[in-house]
């Protein structure tokens, strides 16, 4: 049995260069999303990186070498920056693939989308947090966002742009996920990303999911991976699930019984069947990519501070003063996060720790310790029944596939990790 179909490793040395760089270009945004990491505000901050500093940041990303990391311009709402198309064109000039993650607002017009597409944007990332206007707009805090998002989605697709759809998995839409996947299948998207909330920014006020609910949703995401190309964000234990499900399928075991899945999983699976999602099978499942905070991933704030993740508010330097290459490769915070032996609790004892590692952002948000165990994972280390088969997969790397796909990234207040 090959692990190549379960987990993909990054092709580059993760200690040398990241796979993806997210830049919070501004915190200005007209929305009032309940979960916003950036706690977005109406007006731009005068301390934001200006056009010259932003171009210098693109030069720093290019300095990692070719192929350069994917660079995602997010926010806030990057459409609030009048220099957006200039920066897209500059990225193309210096050999950096740039994607854009705007807010669903009236600024998302076909004309603006044509402009960013013509300037060189390689992809677009949009948020869809409910299959109806009531669910989505209620979560986003402004009426009309649902319609603006769908219209922009269709317009971008008509232009030939690659579109990623991001969904925050939270109490308000926990039972609506199959209907959201139906929209993704019908409108078409390069990728659907299920983001598991991190308690930071406004998201601190939203209720946590239980580890059992998370496990049910992760297995549902795995199932619909044969209907739409699917991934998770800040749910790194999805890689564990992918390995477990592959081994159980090969052994002919019932994954529901073996993994102790609950009623939520059955409900989601039944609703998916009602919608006919199980009849829209893809030929191959997209294996999750082995990326984590500071390990293939880096976030730059609107003022230039470098973080391992936008949800992990620990700074390692500022690009105005120290090159991004130096911060990523040598800072104490980043080098420690790349060492799985520093993990504590169940994560430190887990046989999956080198391909999972848990959400360092959620660990920090809940406990104040970025190396603590993943609070939303209920797996007991060593409890998976096929340890020999697992060891064989893990010793073989459980990698394969092409890690150079063009994920369009995600909005800083929702989905900026890759998993």
Protein Blocks (a to p, Z undefined) as FASTA:
>chain_A
ZZklmbccdfbdfklpcfbdcddfbfcdfbdcfklmnlpafbdcfkbccfklmmmmmmmm
mmnopadddddddedjfklpmklmmmmmmmmmnopacdddddddfklcfklmmmmmmnop
abdcdddfbfbfklmmmmnopghklmmmmmmmmmmmmnopacdddddddfklmmmmmmmm
mmmmmnopabdcddddddehjllmpccddfklmmmmmmmmmmmmmmbccddehilklmmm
mmmmmmmmmnopafklmnopafklmmmmmmmmmnommmmccfbdcddddddehiapacdd
fkopacfbfklccdfbdfklpcfklmmmmgmklmmmmmmklpgcjllmpcklmmnopafk
lmmmmnopakbccfkbcbdghkamblmlmmmmmmnoppgdjfkbccebjafklmmccZZ
